Amino acid sequence: MAAAPLSARSVVLSLLLGSHPEPLSPAQLTRAGDHFGIPAATLRVALTRAVAAGDLVRADGDYALGARLVGRQRHQDEAVEDAETAWDDAWEMAAVTVTGRTGAARAALRELLTSYRLAELREGLWLRPANLSRPREYAGDPVLATFLGRPDGDPAELAALLWDLDGWAAEGRRLVDALAATAEPAPRLAAAAHLVRHLAHDPLLPSALLPPDWPGALMRSTYADYQGELRDLSGVN
């Protein structure tokens, strides 16, 4: 079943999240909006509301991502690009050392650690293989004690316990097939948006810990091809 078309605002944000480099001019966005069946007046309203909400900012008359979405784009790019470095079997570990925190503080820390692609083994203990080239900036959080270590047991079994790898892979293959089967511009953009959102949750594990026929590379190349379509559409080289 084809993905439902995105709203005008979601189209604008998807264009800026997926088309590099940004910002984009009003003319580029209007041309892209026309391609996706969005009237110019509707697009202008979506842009105004996105700026008011802080999702976009004006830069010399053009539109750029706001601070929150810049962080989301960075996380998205990490999933789309090759973020892996050589792995020496070490794991990153973060243990919460402070009790009595508010629910909001616990939720914020959970969001932070999840954004670094750590998974929770038990309450307050987060870990992942130390195979990513990004810095461990979460290590500066005052409620955490952080370590590098190696599990005594089978690391592949530990990875399968931390992440639903088979489920993620099956959904990834379905989304690749859905994008390939979608030709109309608006539903195609929606299918690509679903694909990259799912890809953003790729744990980016070392290949030795992944099930056979892992679709991560296929998903990345599929979305990279679609980004090329967006750049061509927006006139960005």
C-alpha positions, -999 to 999 in steps of 0.1 A, spaced: 0 0 0 14 34 -10 23 58 18 -1 87 22 12 120 8 28 144 33 14 177 44 28 208 28 49 216 59 63 180 60 72 183 23 91 215 30 110 200 60 117 167 41 132 187 12 155 206 35 164 175 55 171 154 24 186 178 -1 222 189 6 235 215 8 209 238 23 195 264 25 170 265 -4 156 296 -20 119 304 -22 120 298 -60 135 263 -55 109 254 -28 81 267 -50 93 247 -79 96 216 -57 62 222 -42 46 224 -77 62 190 -85 45 175 -54 12 191 -62 13 219 -35 -1 253 -46 23 282 -41 0 299 -16 -2 267 5 36 264 4 40 300 16 17 294 45 37 262 54 70 281 53 56 309 75 44 284 101 76 264 100 96 296 106 73 306 135 77 272 151 115 274 148 118 245 124 131 268 97 151 301 97 155 327 71 191 332 58 196 360 33 161 355 19 165 317 17 153 290 41 175 269 63 169 243 90 164 255 125 187 243 153 165 213 164 163 200 128 200 205 122 206 180 150 180 156 134 197 161 100 231 152 115 216 120 130 200 112 97 232 118 78 250 94 102 226 67 92 228 74 55 266 77 53 292 53 64 298 62 101 316 30 110 352 27 120 374 -3 127 360 -23 156 383 -39 182 355 -58 201 351 -30 226 317 -17 238 306 17 250 288 16 283 270 43 303 256 37 337 232 61 354 246 70 389 221 95 402 187 86 418 156 107 425 155 124 391 123 138 377 104 120 350 113 147 325 150 144 333 149 106 329 131 110 295 156 136 283 186 113 292 169 84 275 164 104 244 201 116 245 215 80 248 191 67 221 203 94 198 238 80 202 224 46 193 229 30 227 204 5 239 193 -2 275 202 -37 288 185 -30 321 173 1 338 201 26 339 226 6 320 231 15 283 256 1 258 266 -6 222 296 -17 203 323 10 201 325 10 163 312 45 154 335 74 145 313 100 162 326 113 196 309 101 228 297 135 238 271 120 261 300 110 284 300 145 298 266 142 314 270 145 352 245 117 360 265 91 340 296 70 346 310 58 312 333 30 303 347 9 275 347 -28 280 341 -63 264 314 -87 273 323 -122 285 296 -139 264 288 -139 227 286 -103 215 262 -113 187 238 -128 212 240 -96 233 233 -74 202 203 -96 194 191 -91 229 194 -53 228 179 -48 193 151 -65 173 174 -70 144 152 -94 124 122 -71 128 142 -40 118 156 -57 87 122 -70 75 107 -36 78 137 -21 60 133 -44 30 96 -36 29 102 1 27 129 -3 0 103 -23 -21 76 3 -14 98 32 -26 107 12 -58 71 5 -65 60 41 -61 62 64 -91 39 94 -83 59 123 -68 40 130 -36 36 94 -25 72 87 -35 84 115 -12 63 101 16 78 66 10 113 80 11 105 99 43 94 66 59 125 49 47 149 75 61 130 76 94 134 39 97 171 41 86 177 66 114 170 38 139 197 15 123 219 6 153 249 7 129 264 -24 144 297 -40 132 291 -65 104 302 -94 126 271 -88 148 245 -85 121 222 -112 107 228 -124 71 215 -102 43 213 -71 65 196 -44 44 213 -14 58 236 -8 28 208 -13 4 186 12 23 214 38 24 221 35 -13 184 36 -21 179 68 -1 211 83 -15 196 78 -50 164 95 -39 184 124 -25 199 129 -60 163 132 -73 156 159 -47 188 178 -56 179 176 -93 144 188 -86 156 217 -64 183 227 -88 210 220 -62 243 206 -76 
